[in-house]
Amino acid sequence: MKINAPTIIVSQEIASIFQKLENPSLFESLMPDNLAHFSSSDDNSFSFSLKGMPEIFLEKKSVNPYSEIIYGAKEGKLPFCLYISFSPVSEKETSVSYSFEGEFNPMVALMVKSPITKLLETMAEKTKSL
């Protein structure tokens, strides 16, 4: 299953926004209002839960400077990744896109599609104001 949030334009240089999103603790400010828990104990991982959903643990899987950051499932039975892609628009503007890929059975996919879509859209919208 793949879910893409709309690509956004951020009024920041690519290096600036990339460095911010490379910092796991910053993701707390990108979470929706129904955030129940957030934790980031190191420079490579974070966990969060939204009200009514299980806790999700993510860690950096890959960093391609100024191009892409991949956070993936740290543990658990459901493999998935959060991709953040960057592209310069101008010297002071950067396009940022969030996408999610996971391997789920059809029943689980139906249950998580809407909440994950809303999460990605919220993260993208809040990224504009970083």
Backbone as XML, in Angstrom:
<?xml version="1.0"?>
<chain id="A" units="angstrom">
  <residue number="1" name="MET">
    <atom name="N" x="0.854" y="-1.170" z="0.000"/>
    <atom name="CA" x="0.000" y="0.000" z="0.000"/>
    <atom name="C" x="0.900" y="1.234" z="0.000"/>
  </residue>
  <residue number="2" name="LYS">
    <atom name="N" x="0.589" y="2.183" z="-0.851"/>
    <atom name="CA" x="1.330" y="3.441" z="-0.917"/>
    <atom name="C" x="0.347" y="4.597" z="-0.807"/>
  </residue>
  <residue number="3" name="ILE">
    <atom name="N" x="0.708" y="5.579" z="0.041"/>
    <atom name="CA" x="-0.114" y="6.770" z="0.235"/>
    <atom name="C" x="0.792" y="7.977" z="0.071"/>
  </residue>
  <residue number="4" name="ASN">
    <atom name="N" x="0.351" y="8.936" z="-0.724"/>
    <atom name="CA" x="1.112" y="10.162" z="-0.929"/>
    <atom name="C" x="0.315" y="11.360" z="-0.429"/>
  </residue>
  <residue number="5" name="ALA">
    <atom name="N" x="0.990" y="12.232" z="0.311"/>
    <atom name="CA" x="0.378" y="13.507" z="0.684"/>
    <atom name="C" x="0.655" y="14.489" z="-0.451"/>
  </residue>
  <residue number="6" name="PRO">
    <atom name="N" x="-0.160" y="15.512" z="-0.588"/>
    <atom name="CA" x="0.127" y="16.522" z="-1.609"/>
    <atom name="C" x="1.503" y="17.158" z="-1.359"/>
  </residue>
  <residue number="7" name="THR">
    <atom name="N" x="2.248" y="17.393" z="-2.426"/>
    <atom name="CA" x="3.542" y="18.057" z="-2.313"/>
    <atom name="C" x="3.306" y="19.509" z="-1.899"/>
  </residue>
  <residue number="8" name="ILE">
    <atom name="N" x="4.158" y="19.978" z="-0.992"/>
    <atom name="CA" x="4.029" y="21.352" z="-0.507"/>
    <atom name="C" x="5.282" y="22.141" z="-0.879"/>
  </residue>
  <residue number="9" name="ILE">
    <atom name="N" x="5.151" y="23.455" z="-0.874"/>
    <atom name="CA" x="6.285" y="24.344" z="-1.090"/>
    <atom name="C" x="6.560" y="25.044" z="0.237"/>
  </residue>
  <residue number="10" name="VAL">
    <atom name="N" x="7.813" y="24.935" z="0.696"/>
    <atom name="CA" x="8.235" y="25.551" z="1.951"/>
    <atom name="C" x="9.140" y="26.729" z="1.618"/>
  </residue>
  <residue number="11" name="SER">
    <atom name="N" x="8.934" y="27.843" z="2.282"/>
    <atom name="CA" x="9.736" y="29.039" z="2.036"/>
    <atom name="C" x="11.044" y="28.983" z="2.824"/>
  </residue>
  <residue number="12" name="GLN">
    <atom name="N" x="11.859" y="27.976" z="2.506"/>
    <atom name="CA" x="13.154" y="27.794" z="3.149"/>
    <atom name="C" x="14.110" y="27.171" z="2.147"/>
  </residue>
  <residue number="13" name="GLU">
    <atom name="N" x="15.401" y="27.428" z="2.365"/>
    <atom name="CA" x="16.413" y="26.767" z="1.554"/>
    <atom name="C" x="16.348" y="25.272" z="1.819"/>
  </residue>
  <residue number="14" name="ILE">
    <atom name="N" x="16.734" y="24.471" z="0.846"/>
    <atom name="CA" x="16.645" y="23.022" z="0.975"/>
    <atom name="C" x="17.469" y="22.513" z="2.163"/>
  </residue>
  <residue number="15" name="ALA">
    <atom name="N" x="18.663" y="23.070" z="2.401"/>
    <atom name="CA" x="19.502" y="22.614" z="3.514"/>
    <atom name="C" x="18.816" y="22.846" z="4.857"/>
  </residue>
  <residue number="16" name="SER">
    <atom name="N" x="18.137" y="23.964" z="4.991"/>
    <atom name="CA" x="17.472" y="24.306" z="6.244"/>
    <atom name="C" x="16.324" y="23.346" z="6.563"/>
  </residue>
  <residue number="17" name="ILE">
    <atom name="N" x="15.427" y="23.139" z="5.631"/>
    <atom name="CA" x="14.275" y="22.257" z="5.889"/>
    <atom name="C" x="14.721" y="20.810" z="6.009"/>
  </residue>
  <residue number="18" name="PHE">
    <atom name="N" x="15.720" y="20.408" z="5.246"/>
    <atom name="CA" x="16.243" y="19.044" z="5.350"/>
    <atom name="C" x="16.790" y="18.787" z="6.749"/>
  </residue>
  <residue number="19" name="GLN">
    <atom name="N" x="17.586" y="19.709" z="7.268"/>
    <atom name="CA" x="18.173" y="19.531" z="8.601"/>
    <atom name="C" x="17.102" y="19.476" z="9.678"/>
  </residue>
  <residue number="20" name="LYS">
    <atom name="N" x="16.051" y="20.247" z="9.522"/>
    <atom name="CA" x="14.964" y="20.208" z="10.502"/>
    <atom name="C" x="14.281" y="18.845" z="10.498"/>
  </residue>
  <residue number="21" name="LEU">
    <atom name="N" x="13.966" y="18.331" z="9.310"/>
    <atom name="CA" x="13.233" y="17.061" z="9.232"/>
    <atom name="C" x="14.130" y="15.847" z="9.462"/>
  </residue>
  <residue number="22" name="GLU">
    <atom name="N" x="15.422" y="16.073" z="9.535"/>
    <atom name="CA" x="16.349" y="14.998" z="9.884"/>
    <atom name="C" x="16.394" y="14.804" z="11.398"/>
  </residue>
  <residue number="23" name="ASN">
    <atom name="N" x="15.808" y="15.726" z="12.146"/>
    <atom name="CA" x="15.789" y="15.692" z="13.598"/>
    <atom name="C" x="14.493" y="15.034" z="14.092"/>
  </residue>
  <residue number="24" name="PRO">
    <atom name="N" x="14.562" y="13.805" z="14.606"/>
    <atom name="CA" x="13.337" y="13.101" z="15.011"/>
    <atom name="C" x="12.490" y="13.839" z="16.047"/>
  </residue>
  <residue number="25" name="SER">
    <atom name="N" x="13.112" y="14.584" z="16.964"/>
    <atom name="CA" x="12.323" y="15.256" z="17.998"/>
    <atom name="C" x="11.423" y="16.349" z="17.420"/>
  </residue>
  <residue number="26" name="LEU">
    <atom name="N" x="11.748" y="16.866" z="16.244"/>
    <atom name="CA" x="10.931" y="17.895" z="15.615"/>
    <atom name="C" x="9.552" y="17.363" z="15.194"/>
  </residue>
  <residue number="27" name="PHE">
    <atom name="N" x="9.448" y="16.070" z="14.984"/>
    <atom name="CA" x="8.194" y="15.511" z="14.486"/>
    <atom name="C" x="7.033" y="15.706" z="15.458"/>
  </residue>
  <residue number="28" name="GLU">
    <atom name="N" x="7.326" y="15.956" z="16.711"/>
    <atom name="CA" x="6.238" y="16.219" z="17.657"/>
    <atom name="C" x="5.433" y="17.432" z="17.214"/>
  </residue>
  <residue number="29" name="SER">
    <atom name="N" x="6.104" y="18.445" z="16.654"/>
    <atom name="CA" x="5.405" y="19.651" z="16.213"/>
    <atom name="C" x="4.620" y="19.435" z="14.921"/>
  </residue>
  <residue number="30" name="LEU">
    <atom name="N" x="4.825" y="18.299" z="14.256"/>
    <atom name="CA" x="4.108" y="18.000" z="13.011"/>
    <atom name="C" x="2.895" y="17.101" z="13.228"/>
  </residue>
  <residue number="31" name="MET">
    <atom name="N" x="2.725" y="16.627" z="14.447"/>
    <atom name="CA" x="1.658" y="15.671" z="14.732"/>
    <atom name="C" x="0.290" y="16.353" z="14.810"/>
  </residue>
  <residue number="32" name="PRO">
    <atom name="N" x="-0.759" y="15.580" z="14.529"/>
    <atom name="CA" x="-2.119" y="16.129" z="14.621"/>
    <atom name="C" x="-2.537" y="16.386" z="16.069"/>
  </residue>
  <residue number="33" name="ASP">
    <atom name="N" x="-3.647" y="17.061" z="16.237"/>
    <atom name="CA" x="-4.137" y="17.428" z="17.569"/>
    <atom name="C" x="-4.500" y="16.225" z="18.426"/>
  </residue>
  <residue number="34" name="ASN">
    <atom name="N" x="-4.779" y="15.074" z="17.803"/>
    <atom name="CA" x="-5.161" y="13.899" z="18.581"/>
    <atom name="C" x="-3.953" y="13.062" z="19.002"/>
  </residue>
  <residue number="35" name="LEU">
    <atom name="N" x="-2.784" y="13.712" z="19.133"/>
    <atom name="CA" x="-1.572" y="13.045" z="19.596"/>
    <atom name="C" x="-1.745" y="12.643" z="21.059"/>
  </residue>
  <residue number="36" name="ALA">
    <atom name="N" x="-1.530" y="11.375" z="21.359"/>
    <atom name="CA" x="-1.651" y="10.888" z="22.727"/>
    <atom name="C" x="-0.283" y="10.766" z="23.392"/>
  </residue>
  <residue number="37" name="HIS">
    <atom name="N" x="0.749" y="10.465" z="22.600"/>
    <atom name="CA" x="2.095" y="10.250" z="23.160"/>
    <atom name="C" x="3.141" y="10.522" z="22.080"/>
  </residue>
  <residue number="38" name="PHE">
    <atom name="N" x="4.268" y="11.126" z="22.496"/>
    <atom name="CA" x="5.406" y="11.310" z="21.600"/>
    <atom name="C" x="6.675" y="11.172" z="22.418"/>
  </residue>
  <residue number="39" name="SER">
    <atom name="N" x="7.675" y="10.482" z="21.847"/>
    <atom name="CA" x="8.952" y="10.308" z="22.514"/>
    <atom name="C" x="10.064" y="10.222" z="21.480"/>
  </residue>
  <residue number="40" name="SER">
    <atom name="N" x="11.179" y="10.906" z="21.776"/>
    <atom name="CA" x="12.368" y="10.806" z="20.940"/>
    <atom name="C" x="13.569" y="10.784" z="21.875"/>
  </residue>
  <residue number="41" name="SER">
    <atom name="N" x="14.184" y="9.620" z="21.986"/>
    <atom name="CA" x="15.268" y="9.463" z="22.961"/>
    <atom name="C" x="16.655" y="9.592" z="22.344"/>
  </residue>
  <residue number="42" name="ASP">
    <atom name="N" x="16.741" y="9.650" z="21.023"/>
    <atom name="CA" x="18.048" y="9.778" z="20.383"/>
    <atom name="C" x="17.909" y="10.510" z="19.054"/>
  </residue>
  <residue number="43" name="ASP">
    <atom name="N" x="19.001" y="10.606" z="18.300"/>
    <atom name="CA" x="19.000" y="11.336" z="17.030"/>
    <atom name="C" x="18.516" y="10.508" z="15.852"/>
  </residue>
  <residue number="44" name="ASN">
    <atom name="N" x="18.104" y="9.271" z="16.096"/>
    <atom name="CA" x="17.741" y="8.388" z="14.994"/>
    <atom name="C" x="16.328" y="7.836" z="15.046"/>
  </residue>
  <residue number="45" name="SER">
    <atom name="N" x="15.596" y="8.067" z="16.127"/>
    <atom name="CA" x="14.287" y="7.423" z="16.212"/>
    <atom name="C" x="13.298" y="8.248" z="17.027"/>
  </residue>
  <residue number="46" name="PHE">
    <atom name="N" x="12.029" y="7.915" z="16.831"/>
    <atom name="CA" x="10.967" y="8.496" z="17.638"/>
    <atom name="C" x="9.784" y="7.548" z="17.646"/>
  </residue>
  <residue number="47" name="SER">
    <atom name="N" x="8.905" y="7.751" z="18.608"/>
    <atom name="CA" x="7.682" y="6.964" z="18.678"/>
    <atom name="C" x="6.529" y="7.906" z="18.983"/>
  </residue>
  <residue number="48" name="PHE">
    <atom name="N" x="5.343" y="7.510" z="18.545"/>
    <atom name="CA" x="4.163" y="8.312" z="18.819"/>
    <atom name="C" x="2.930" y="7.427" z="18.770"/>
  </residue>
  <residue number="49" name="SER">
    <atom name="N" x="1.887" y="7.919" z="19.391"/>
    <atom name="CA" x="0.592" y="7.260" z="19.251"/>
    <atom name="C" x="-0.469" y="8.346" z="19.166"/>
  </residue>
  <residue number="50" name="LEU">
    <atom name="N" x="-1.460" y="8.064" z="18.373"/>
    <atom name="CA" x="-2.618" y="8.932" z="18.247"/>
    <atom name="C" x="-3.735" y="8.297" z="19.046"/>
  </residue>
  <residue number="51" name="LYS">
    <atom name="N" x="-4.639" y="9.092" z="19.553"/>
    <atom name="CA" x="-5.727" y="8.568" z="20.368"/>
    <atom name="C" x="-6.455" y="7.447" z="19.632"/>
  </residue>
  <residue number="52" name="GLY">
    <atom name="N" x="-6.593" y="6.311" z="20.308"/>
    <atom name="CA" x="-7.302" y="5.175" z="19.742"/>
    <atom name="C" x="-6.473" y="4.293" z="18.823"/>
  </residue>
  <residue number="53" name="MET">
    <atom name="N" x="-5.161" y="4.573" z="18.688"/>
    <atom name="CA" x="-4.308" y="3.770" z="17.810"/>
    <atom name="C" x="-3.090" y="3.282" z="18.588"/>
  </residue>
  <residue number="54" name="PRO">
    <atom name="N" x="-2.490" y="2.175" z="18.155"/>
    <atom name="CA" x="-1.296" y="1.674" z="18.849"/>
    <atom name="C" x="-0.085" y="2.583" z="18.615"/>
  </residue>
  <residue number="55" name="GLU">
    <atom name="N" x="0.907" y="2.443" z="19.487"/>
    <atom name="CA" x="2.125" y="3.241" z="19.359"/>
    <atom name="C" x="2.923" y="2.804" z="18.135"/>
  </residue>
  <residue number="56" name="ILE">
    <atom name="N" x="3.505" y="3.776" z="17.440"/>
    <atom name="CA" x="4.305" y="3.535" z="16.236"/>
    <atom name="C" x="5.739" y="3.951" z="16.532"/>
  </residue>
  <residue number="57" name="PHE">
    <atom name="N" x="6.680" y="3.065" z="16.248"/>
    <atom name="CA" x="8.096" y="3.325" z="16.461"/>
    <atom name="C" x="8.780" y="3.466" z="15.106"/>
  </residue>
  <residue number="58" name="LEU">
    <atom name="N" x="9.456" y="4.599" z="14.883"/>
    <atom name="CA" x="10.151" y="4.849" z="13.625"/>
    <atom name="C" x="11.624" y="5.159" z="13.891"/>
  </residue>
  <residue number="59" name="GLU">
    <atom name="N" x="12.471" y="4.703" z="12.981"/>
    <atom name="CA" x="13.888" y="5.031" z="13.053"/>
    <atom name="C" x="14.387" y="5.373" z="11.657"/>
  </residue>
  <residue number="60" name="LYS">
    <atom name="N" x="15.464" y="6.168" z="11.603"/>
    <atom name="CA" x="16.046" y="6.521" z="10.307"/>
    <atom name="C" x="16.603" y="5.262" z="9.665"/>
  </residue>
  <residue number="61" name="LYS">
    <atom name="N" x="16.189" y="5.022" z="8.443"/>
    <atom name="CA" x="16.689" y="3.881" z="7.680"/>
    <atom name="C" x="17.695" y="4.336" z="6.631"/>
  </residue>
  <residue number="62" name="SER">
    <atom name="N" x="17.485" y="5.551" z="6.096"/>
    <atom name="CA" x="18.352" y="6.040" z="5.035"/>
    <atom name="C" x="18.275" y="7.559" z="4.976"/>
  </residue>
  <residue number="63" name="VAL">
    <atom name="N" x="19.433" y="8.177" z="4.717"/>
    <atom name="CA" x="19.489" y="9.619" z="4.550"/>
    <atom name="C" x="20.314" y="9.909" z="3.300"/>
  </residue>
  <residue number="64" name="ASN">
    <atom name="N" x="19.687" y="10.570" z="2.338"/>
    <atom name="CA" x="20.374" y="11.014" z="1.128"/>
    <atom name="C" x="20.338" y="12.537" z="1.192"/>
  </residue>
  <residue number="65" name="PRO">
    <atom name="N" x="21.453" y="13.170" z="1.635"/>
    <atom name="CA" x="21.435" y="14.606" z="1.923"/>
    <atom name="C" x="20.774" y="15.464" z="0.848"/>
  </residue>
  <residue number="66" name="TYR">
    <atom name="N" x="19.861" y="16.300" z="1.342"/>
    <atom name="CA" x="19.126" y="17.279" z="0.544"/>
    <atom name="C" x="18.258" y="16.666" z="-0.546"/>
  </residue>
  <residue number="67" name="SER">
    <atom name="N" x="17.982" y="15.363" z="-0.426"/>
    <atom name="CA" x="17.148" y="14.693" z="-1.410"/>
    <atom name="C" x="16.033" y="13.871" z="-0.746"/>
  </residue>
  <residue number="68" name="GLU">
    <atom name="N" x="16.406" y="12.999" z="0.211"/>
    <atom name="CA" x="15.396" y="12.107" z="0.799"/>
    <atom name="C" x="15.826" y="11.618" z="2.181"/>
  </residue>
  <residue number="69" name="ILE">
    <atom name="N" x="14.836" y="11.489" z="3.058"/>
    <atom name="CA" x="15.010" y="10.858" z="4.366"/>
    <atom name="C" x="13.971" y="9.747" z="4.441"/>
  </residue>
  <residue number="70" name="ILE">
    <atom name="N" x="14.393" y="8.570" z="4.884"/>
    <atom name="CA" x="13.466" y="7.452" z="5.041"/>
    <atom name="C" x="13.460" y="7.030" z="6.505"/>
  </residue>
  <residue number="71" name="TYR">
    <atom name="N" x="12.275" y="7.074" z="7.107"/>
    <atom name="CA" x="12.062" y="6.548" z="8.451"/>
    <atom name="C" x="11.279" y="5.258" z="8.286"/>
  </residue>
  <residue number="72" name="GLY">
    <atom name="N" x="11.709" y="4.202" z="8.983"/>
    <atom name="CA" x="11.022" y="2.930" z="8.856"/>
    <atom name="C" x="10.620" y="2.366" z="10.198"/>
  </residue>
  <residue number="73" name="ALA">
    <atom name="N" x="9.781" y="1.353" z="10.157"/>
    <atom name="CA" x="9.322" y="0.687" z="11.368"/>
    <atom name="C" x="10.518" y="0.164" z="12.143"/>
  </residue>
  <residue number="74" name="LYS">
    <atom name="N" x="10.569" y="0.515" z="13.423"/>
    <atom name="CA" x="11.683" y="0.094" z="14.268"/>
    <atom name="C" x="11.481" y="-1.336" z="14.746"/>
  </residue>
  <residue number="75" name="GLU">
    <atom name="N" x="10.251" y="-1.677" z="15.005"/>
    <atom name="CA" x="9.934" y="-3.023" z="15.466"/>
    <atom name="C" x="8.476" y="-3.312" z="15.149"/>
  </residue>
  <residue number="76" name="GLY">
    <atom name="N" x="8.105" y="-4.532" z="15.264"/>
    <atom name="CA" x="6.712" y="-4.880" z="15.017"/>
    <atom name="C" x="6.550" y="-5.806" z="13.831"/>
  </residue>
  <residue number="77" name="LYS">
    <atom name="N" x="5.332" y="-6.231" z="13.655"/>
    <atom name="CA" x="5.027" y="-7.219" z="12.624"/>
    <atom name="C" x="4.659" y="-6.592" z="11.285"/>
  </residue>
  <residue number="78" name="LEU">
    <atom name="N" x="4.403" y="-5.296" z="11.264"/>
    <atom name="CA" x="3.960" y="-4.650" z="10.037"/>
    <atom name="C" x="5.074" y="-3.759" z="9.480"/>
  </residue>
  <residue number="79" name="PRO">
    <atom name="N" x="5.724" y="-4.185" z="8.399"/>
    <atom name="CA" x="6.800" y="-3.370" z="7.834"/>
    <atom name="C" x="6.244" y="-2.182" z="7.042"/>
  </residue>
  <residue number="80" name="PHE">
    <atom name="N" x="6.788" y="-0.999" z="7.307"/>
    <atom name="CA" x="6.383" y="0.186" z="6.577"/>
    <atom name="C" x="7.480" y="1.236" z="6.646"/>
  </residue>
  <residue number="81" name="CYS">
    <atom name="N" x="7.420" y="2.203" z="5.732"/>
    <atom name="CA" x="8.381" y="3.300" z="5.700"/>
    <atom name="C" x="7.672" y="4.620" z="5.433"/>
  </residue>
  <residue number="82" name="LEU">
    <atom name="N" x="8.220" y="5.677" z="6.011"/>
    <atom name="CA" x="7.797" y="7.040" z="5.754"/>
    <atom name="C" x="8.915" y="7.691" z="4.943"/>
  </residue>
  <residue number="83" name="TYR">
    <atom name="N" x="8.584" y="8.120" z="3.738"/>
    <atom name="CA" x="9.551" y="8.762" z="2.849"/>
    <atom name="C" x="9.294" y="10.265" z="2.835"/>
  </residue>
  <residue number="84" name="ILE">
    <atom name="N" x="10.378" y="11.040" z="2.984"/>
    <atom name="CA" x="10.281" y="12.493" z="2.871"/>
    <atom name="C" x="11.250" y="12.894" z="1.766"/>
  </residue>
  <residue number="85" name="SER">
    <atom name="N" x="10.719" y="13.458" z="0.700"/>
    <atom name="CA" x="11.534" y="13.832" z="-0.462"/>
    <atom name="C" x="11.600" y="15.348" z="-0.585"/>
  </residue>
  <residue number="86" name="PHE">
    <atom name="N" x="12.764" y="15.823" z="-1.010"/>
    <atom name="CA" x="13.034" y="17.256" z="-1.117"/>
    <atom name="C" x="13.490" y="17.591" z="-2.529"/>
  </residue>
  <residue number="87" name="SER">
    <atom name="N" x="13.067" y="18.749" z="-2.994"/>
    <atom name="CA" x="13.507" y="19.211" z="-4.308"/>
    <atom name="C" x="13.553" y="20.744" z="-4.291"/>
  </residue>
  <residue number="88" name="PRO">
    <atom name="N" x="14.664" y="21.338" z="-4.731"/>
    <atom name="CA" x="14.720" y="22.805" z="-4.731"/>
    <atom name="C" x="13.775" y="23.394" z="-5.777"/>
  </residue>
  <residue number="89" name="VAL">
    <atom name="N" x="13.078" y="24.447" z="-5.397"/>
    <atom name="CA" x="12.217" y="25.184" z="-6.315"/>
    <atom name="C" x="12.946" y="26.449" z="-6.749"/>
  </residue>
  <residue number="90" name="SER">
    <atom name="N" x="13.582" y="27.083" z="-5.772"/>
    <atom name="CA" x="14.412" y="28.267" z="-6.005"/>
    <atom name="C" x="15.430" y="28.306" z="-4.871"/>
  </residue>
  <residue number="91" name="GLU">
    <atom name="N" x="16.194" y="29.376" z="-4.784"/>
    <atom name="CA" x="17.185" y="29.471" z="-3.708"/>
    <atom name="C" x="16.538" y="29.461" z="-2.331"/>
  </residue>
  <residue number="92" name="LYS">
    <atom name="N" x="15.342" y="29.986" z="-2.237"/>
    <atom name="CA" x="14.692" y="30.117" z="-0.928"/>
    <atom name="C" x="13.391" y="29.340" z="-0.815"/>
  </residue>
  <residue number="93" name="GLU">
    <atom name="N" x="13.143" y="28.438" z="-1.740"/>
    <atom name="CA" x="11.932" y="27.608" z="-1.680"/>
    <atom name="C" x="12.282" y="26.163" z="-1.997"/>
  </residue>
  <residue number="94" name="THR">
    <atom name="N" x="11.604" y="25.260" z="-1.281"/>
    <atom name="CA" x="11.845" y="23.828" z="-1.444"/>
    <atom name="C" x="10.509" y="23.100" z="-1.500"/>
  </residue>
  <residue number="95" name="SER">
    <atom name="N" x="10.386" y="22.148" z="-2.409"/>
    <atom name="CA" x="9.200" y="21.299" z="-2.394"/>
    <atom name="C" x="9.505" y="20.097" z="-1.497"/>
  </residue>
  <residue number="96" name="VAL">
    <atom name="N" x="8.519" y="19.740" z="-0.689"/>
    <atom name="CA" x="8.637" y="18.623" z="0.245"/>
    <atom name="C" x="7.444" y="17.718" z="0.027"/>
  </residue>
  <residue number="97" name="SER">
    <atom name="N" x="7.700" y="16.423" z="-0.074"/>
    <atom name="CA" x="6.593" y="15.481" z="-0.208"/>
    <atom name="C" x="6.770" y="14.331" z="0.773"/>
  </residue>
  <residue number="98" name="TYR">
    <atom name="N" x="5.652" y="13.934" z="1.352"/>
    <atom name="CA" x="5.601" y="12.813" z="2.283"/>
    <atom name="C" x="4.884" y="11.658" z="1.600"/>
  </residue>
  <residue number="99" name="SER">
    <atom name="N" x="5.428" y="10.463" z="1.758"/>
    <atom name="CA" x="4.717" y="9.280" z="1.278"/>
    <atom name="C" x="4.944" y="8.141" z="2.258"/>
  </residue>
  <residue number="100" name="PHE">
    <atom name="N" x="4.025" y="7.227" z="2.238"/>
    <atom name="CA" x="4.022" y="6.085" z="3.148"/>
    <atom name="C" x="3.902" y="4.822" z="2.311"/>
  </residue>
  <residue number="101" name="GLU">
    <atom name="N" x="4.717" y="3.828" z="2.620"/>
    <atom name="CA" x="4.599" y="2.527" z="1.978"/>
    <atom name="C" x="4.621" y="1.451" z="3.047"/>
  </residue>
  <residue number="102" name="GLY">
    <atom name="N" x="3.675" y="0.544" z="2.958"/>
    <atom name="CA" x="3.609" y="-0.547" z="3.920"/>
    <atom name="C" x="3.065" y="-1.809" z="3.294"/>
  </residue>
  <residue number="103" name="GLU">
    <atom name="N" x="3.446" y="-2.920" z="3.889"/>
    <atom name="CA" x="2.957" y="-4.223" z="3.434"/>
    <atom name="C" x="1.908" y="-4.711" z="4.422"/>
  </residue>
  <residue number="104" name="PHE">
    <atom name="N" x="0.647" y="-4.566" z="4.033"/>
    <atom name="CA" x="-0.455" y="-4.936" z="4.905"/>
    <atom name="C" x="-1.408" y="-5.858" z="4.170"/>
  </residue>
  <residue number="105" name="ASN">
    <atom name="N" x="-2.078" y="-6.710" z="4.942"/>
    <atom name="CA" x="-3.122" y="-7.509" z="4.311"/>
    <atom name="C" x="-4.295" y="-6.571" z="4.014"/>
  </residue>
  <residue number="106" name="PRO">
    <atom name="N" x="-5.191" y="-6.959" z="3.116"/>
    <atom name="CA" x="-6.267" y="-6.057" z="2.689"/>
    <atom name="C" x="-7.129" y="-5.515" z="3.829"/>
  </residue>
  <residue number="107" name="MET">
    <atom name="N" x="-7.368" y="-6.318" z="4.857"/>
    <atom name="CA" x="-8.208" y="-5.860" z="5.964"/>
    <atom name="C" x="-7.504" y="-4.753" z="6.763"/>
  </residue>
  <residue number="108" name="VAL">
    <atom name="N" x="-6.242" y="-4.960" z="7.076"/>
    <atom name="CA" x="-5.478" y="-3.949" z="7.805"/>
    <atom name="C" x="-5.337" y="-2.699" z="6.946"/>
  </residue>
  <residue number="109" name="ALA">
    <atom name="N" x="-5.094" y="-2.869" z="5.658"/>
    <atom name="CA" x="-4.949" y="-1.723" z="4.753"/>
    <atom name="C" x="-6.198" y="-0.842" z="4.783"/>
  </residue>
  <residue number="110" name="LEU">
    <atom name="N" x="-7.363" y="-1.446" z="4.795"/>
    <atom name="CA" x="-8.609" y="-0.671" z="4.861"/>
    <atom name="C" x="-8.706" y="0.115" z="6.159"/>
  </residue>
  <residue number="111" name="MET">
    <atom name="N" x="-8.244" y="-0.495" z="7.257"/>
    <atom name="CA" x="-8.340" y="0.160" z="8.567"/>
    <atom name="C" x="-7.358" y="1.314" z="8.719"/>
  </residue>
  <residue number="112" name="VAL">
    <atom name="N" x="-6.174" y="1.219" z="8.119"/>
    <atom name="CA" x="-5.144" y="2.243" z="8.350"/>
    <atom name="C" x="-5.072" y="3.309" z="7.265"/>
  </residue>
  <residue number="113" name="LYS">
    <atom name="N" x="-5.701" y="3.084" z="6.123"/>
    <atom name="CA" x="-5.565" y="4.028" z="5.011"/>
    <atom name="C" x="-6.013" y="5.439" z="5.378"/>
  </residue>
  <residue number="114" name="SER">
    <atom name="N" x="-7.187" y="5.597" z="5.929"/>
    <atom name="CA" x="-7.703" y="6.928" z="6.255"/>
    <atom name="C" x="-6.875" y="7.624" z="7.337"/>
  </residue>
  <residue number="115" name="PRO">
    <atom name="N" x="-6.570" y="6.961" z="8.478"/>
    <atom name="CA" x="-5.757" y="7.644" z="9.488"/>
    <atom name="C" x="-4.358" y="8.022" z="8.997"/>
  </residue>
  <residue number="116" name="ILE">
    <atom name="N" x="-3.735" y="7.176" z="8.193"/>
    <atom name="CA" x="-2.398" y="7.482" z="7.690"/>
    <atom name="C" x="-2.457" y="8.628" z="6.687"/>
  </residue>
  <residue number="117" name="THR">
    <atom name="N" x="-3.468" y="8.627" z="5.839"/>
    <atom name="CA" x="-3.638" y="9.725" z="4.881"/>
    <atom name="C" x="-3.787" y="11.051" z="5.626"/>
  </residue>
  <residue number="118" name="LYS">
    <atom name="N" x="-4.622" y="11.082" z="6.656"/>
    <atom name="CA" x="-4.824" y="12.304" z="7.430"/>
    <atom name="C" x="-3.542" y="12.713" z="8.147"/>
  </residue>
  <residue number="119" name="LEU">
    <atom name="N" x="-2.796" y="11.742" z="8.669"/>
    <atom name="CA" x="-1.536" y="12.031" z="9.342"/>
    <atom name="C" x="-0.549" y="12.688" z="8.379"/>
  </residue>
  <residue number="120" name="LEU">
    <atom name="N" x="-0.389" y="12.116" z="7.189"/>
    <atom name="CA" x="0.542" y="12.677" z="6.209"/>
    <atom name="C" x="0.121" y="14.079" z="5.777"/>
  </residue>
  <residue number="121" name="GLU">
    <atom name="N" x="-1.165" y="14.282" z="5.572"/>
    <atom name="CA" x="-1.654" y="15.601" z="5.174"/>
    <atom name="C" x="-1.399" y="16.637" z="6.266"/>
  </residue>
  <residue number="122" name="THR">
    <atom name="N" x="-1.601" y="16.243" z="7.526"/>
    <atom name="CA" x="-1.346" y="17.153" z="8.647"/>
    <atom name="C" x="0.141" y="17.474" z="8.750"/>
  </residue>
  <residue number="123" name="MET">
    <atom name="N" x="0.984" y="16.455" z="8.624"/>
    <atom name="CA" x="2.428" y="16.675" z="8.690"/>
    <atom name="C" x="2.875" y="17.627" z="7.584"/>
  </residue>
  <residue number="124" name="ALA">
    <atom name="N" x="2.366" y="17.412" z="6.385"/>
    <atom name="CA" x="2.734" y="18.282" z="5.266"/>
    <atom name="C" x="2.307" y="19.710" z="5.529"/>
  </residue>
  <residue number="125" name="GLU">
    <atom name="N" x="1.077" y="19.895" z="5.983"/>
    <atom name="CA" x="0.569" y="21.247" z="6.233"/>
    <atom name="C" x="1.378" y="21.946" z="7.327"/>
  </residue>
  <residue number="126" name="LYS">
    <atom name="N" x="1.714" y="21.224" z="8.384"/>
    <atom name="CA" x="2.473" y="21.830" z="9.485"/>
    <atom name="C" x="3.932" y="22.073" z="9.105"/>
  </residue>
  <residue number="127" name="THR">
    <atom name="N" x="4.438" y="21.347" z="8.122"/>
    <atom name="CA" x="5.810" y="21.570" z="7.667"/>
    <atom name="C" x="5.972" y="22.964" z="7.077"/>
  </residue>
  <residue number="128" name="LYS">
    <atom name="N" x="4.895" y="23.490" z="6.499"/>
    <atom name="CA" x="4.952" y="24.832" z="5.897"/>
    <atom name="C" x="5.331" y="25.907" z="6.911"/>
  </residue>
  <residue number="129" name="SER">
    <atom name="N" x="4.992" y="25.681" z="8.181"/>
    <atom name="CA" x="5.230" y="26.722" z="9.191"/>
    <atom name="C" x="6.439" y="26.455" z="10.080"/>
  </residue>
  <residue number="130" name="LEU">
    <atom name="N" x="7.302" y="25.528" z="9.684"/>
    <atom name="CA" x="8.507" y="25.266" z="10.485"/>
    <atom name="C" x="9.478" y="26.426" z="10.420"/>
  </residue>
</chain>
